[in-house]
Amino acid sequence: MRLWLLLIVVITGCDAFLGSASRPKSELTPDEFVEVYVALAKARTPAERQQVFKQHKTSEKALHEFVQAYSRDLPRLSATFDSALAKMSSTHLDDARRRRR
């Protein structure tokens, strides 16, 4: 009986470590990072940048921590930046179309 209990504890502990390894520890999710990154790209002044951080309830430190946390998973980090660039391109095209009208 003790052996089964020990085995269950060990297996559960391993699953807990594997589950936490799938997503690096960061205040921001990849989607939140993309939203903030794109909004910051549009900000033209330091005051606008601070407004972006306030609006998204985050900080520049949180952005750095996100990159640091996900730097161990380069494919995922690269995909996150690709998403941000795609969103900025689509936003830029939408803005250009509105200006032409």
Buried (B, 14 or more C-beta within 10 A) or exposed (E): EEEEEEEEEEEEEEEEEEEEEEEBEBBBEBEBBBBBBBBBBEBEEEEEBEEBBEEBEBBEEBBEBBBEBBEEBEEBBEEBBEBBBEBBEEBEEEEEEEEEE
